[in-house]
């Protein structure tokens, strides 16, 4: 996908502290730039739930964030979370073993994120990186950067696309799962065991509660959380999106999000009993994440019609971000418009380039005017 468009590409393997082998793709420079020309901003792109690195590559070169950043002069690294298509390897476990899938976004924040950042810094020779996350990519950012200050010190800027922390107001099919977040038998029948594999019961749920409302795209799970209208989506690229998504995750990760829906909290995985929580956390309840402890500069891009990163949940998050430097609301956008939207280069990517390269200082807000939100109808 990358080399066919005339860009250089490198594959890299990153080993986490708990043994997972993550594959990264690197675009060291654009088609018309040279890798040896000056110090380049180093950018890590992190996909969302059920996604993969191709989410930033699936549109044309002038429409995909990875290519746009490379052509602007950035050193671009595409990350893949454990369990997706490109990261199904371990130093001693196999994906066929249930234990391989014993993790949620807690482990992504604790192990994957530091491993990726440290690896990229070592290879690039830089002291800080710019981190761009979409959806779950922001979840692990808020979790990781708020609890690991050493990690946070290595982040120059955190660009949060469709930010997800609390999800109590989520709409669509995932909302239906929330009430059953602690019914282990129900969830196992629904999500499978180990790897997230939609079961017959899940298919029935989709058919009765979702497809009547989103008939056009209900055949593919990846699109079920995006919303009910598709005016910003490039319809001609749907076969490409479907070919790469969903890219996989663990059933435990899906349960973790179900717990967050039910409890209206942003906290670690709940093992459903005080004893098990004490074993894992040293306390009977899961520890909460505290995004207010994060000092990393954050630029937020959010959609007014986002079913997964609902505006009400984002309103809870924004006041907790003590170093919020930019906030843009795009009223008509849904959840995947941030990676696939036809108008994304104009409404979002051009601004990200300006922020990364400091091309327009008026974009940046400060503590005294942090609520000066830019809204695009």
C-alpha positions, -999 to 999 in steps of 0.1 A, spaced: 0 0 0 28 24 9 54 16 -17 29 14 -45 22 51 -39 58 60 -42 67 63 -5 95 45 14 84 19 39 101 1 67 88 -27 89 98 -28 126 92 -53 154 87 -40 190 87 -63 219 67 -53 250 77 -59 286 51 -87 288 63 -104 256 40 -92 228 56 -86 195 41 -55 178 47 -47 141 51 -10 131 54 5 97 76 35 92 73 61 64 106 80 70 99 108 46 75 118 18 77 114 -19 94 147 -25 115 150 7 148 135 17 152 117 51 185 134 57 172 170 55 172 185 90 154 172 121 120 159 113 91 159 137 86 122 147 49 112 146 33 80 160 -2 72 146 -22 49 168 -54 33 155 -87 27 173 -108 -2 185 -108 -31 160 -85 -10 137 -50 -13 124 -23 9 109 -39 9 74 -67 31 88 -43 60 82 -35 47 46 -67 35 31 -76 67 12 -57 83 -16 -23 98 -9 -36 134 -5 -65 121 17 -47 98 42 -32 113 73 0 92 72 9 103 36 -2 139 43 22 141 73 51 124 54 47 148 25 47 177 50 81 166 63 73 143 92 89 109 101 58 88 104 54 56 125 23 35 122 16 15 153 -4 -17 157 -19 -28 191 -16 -63 204 -40 -87 188 -47 -70 155 -37 -83 121 -1 -72 123 5 -79 160 -4 -115 167 29 -127 180 45 -133 214 78 -145 226 63 -177 240 25 -177 236 4 -185 205 -28 -168 193 -44 -202 195 -41 -201 233 -68 -183 253 -41 -169 276 -26 -150 246 -58 -128 247 -58 -121 284 -56 -83 282 -76 -51 276 -66 -15 269 -51 -15 304 -22 -35 290 -20 -15 258 -15 17 280 9 0 304 30 -21 280 24 -13 244 25 24 245 58 28 264 75 1 243 64 18 210 75 53 222 108 41 235 115 22 203 107 51 180 128 75 201 158 51 200 155 47 162 149 83 154 174 98 178 148 123 190 140 131 226 102 136 221 75 123 197 41 136 186 14 111 194 -18 110 173 -45 87 185 -80 79 172 -107 65 194 -91 37 215 -58 52 205 -68 82 226 -80 60 255 -46 44 259 -30 78 256 -52 93 284 -45 62 305 -8 59 298 2 95 299 -17 102 332 -2 73 351 33 72 337 50 106 340 83 93 325 64 83 294 45 116 294 77 135 294 86 120 260 54 133 243 57 167 227 20 169 216 -9 145 219 -34 149 191 -67 133 202 -91 124 173 -126 114 185 -113 111 222 -126 83 243 -124 81 281 -159 77 296 -184 60 273 -216 61 293 -235 80 266 -224 58 237 -251 52 211 -256 23 187 -251 -15 192 -224 -12 219 -249 5 242 -270 -26 242 -242 -46 258 -237 -23 288 -264 -37 310 -248 -72 307 -212 -61 315 -210 -84 345 -228 -114 331 -199 -135 322 -219 -163 305 -238 -138 284 -207 -120 273 -188 -152 265 -218 -163 243 -218 -129 227 -181 -121 222 -165 -155 223 -136 -165 245 -101 -152 241 -100 -136 207 -130 -114 200 -150 -134 175 -186 -123 170 -209 -152 177 -243 -163 164 -258 -144 194 -240 -113 184 -252 -116 148 -288 -119 161 -284 -88 182 -271 -69 151 -298 -82 129 -327 -72 152 -314 -40 167 -290 -25 143 -294 -35 107 -329 -21 104 -314 13 111 -281 11 92 -289 -14 65 -263 -2 40 -233 -11 62 -246 -35 88 -228 -64 73 -195 -52 86 -189 -47 123 -163 -20 118 -190 4 106 -216 -3 133 -204 24 157 -199 52 131 -234 67 130 -264 67 107 -254 90 78 -226 87 54 -222 120 36 -185 124 46 -175 88 37 -159 81 3 -183 53 -9 -159 42 -36 -133 32 -9 -157 10 11 -142 -23 -4 -108 -11 8 -121 -4 43 -139 -37 46 -108 -56 34 -88 -43 64 -114 -41 91 -122 -53 117 -86 -62 124 -91 -79 158 -89 -75 195 -96 -95 226 -129 -105 241 -116 -91 274 -111 -57 258 -147 -57 245 -159 -66 280 -138 -37 295 -156 -12 273 -189 -28 282 -180 -23 319 -173 14 312 -207 18 296 -225 3 326 -205 20 353 -200 55 337 -163 54 348 -129 56 333 -111 29 352 -91 -3 349 -107 -37 341 -130 -50 369 -124 -87 377 -159 -89 392 -148 -98 427 -131 -80 455 -106 -108 460 -95 -108 423 -93 -71 422 -71 -71 454 -49 -97 437 -44 -75 407 -46 -40 422 -42 -43 459 -77 -29 465 -113 -44 461 -123 -20 433 -105 -11 400 -84 20 402 -97 50 382 -77 67 355 -71 104 362 -67 124 329 -64 155 351 -30 143 361 -17 144 325 5 174 317 11 165 280 -2 193 256 -34 180 240 -51 191 208 -87 177 206 -107 171 174 -143 159 180 -174 152 160 -209 165 169 -226 133 155 -202 108 170 -219 77 184 -188 63 202 -171 95 214 -204 111 224 -203 148 230 -216 144 265 -188 121 275 -163 145 259 -177 174 279 -167 154 310 -132 150 297 -123 184 284 -122 203 317 -99 176 331 -72 183 305 -49 208 322 -29 214 291 -55 216 264 -40 238 237 -66 233 209 -102 221 206 -121 218 174 -157 204 171 -169 194 136 -206 193 140 -215 169 112 -187 144 117 -191 108 130 -166 84 145 -146 73 115 -147 106 96 -115 114 114 -97 87 94 -118 82 63 -138 115 58 -138 131 24 -133 165 40 -108 153 66 -78 168 48 -94 203 48 -111 203 82 -86 182 103 -53 172 86 -43 206 75 -47 219 111 -27 189 125 2 198 101 0 234 112 1 223 149 30 199 144 51 223 124 40 255 143 29 271 111 2 292 127 7 302 163 -29 316 164 -42 281 164 -28 275 199 -49 285 229 -37 289 265 -50 284 300 -69 317 300 -89 309 268 -90 271 267 -127 271 262 -125 291 230 -136 261 209 -136 262 171 -168 247 158 -174 238 122 -210 232 111 
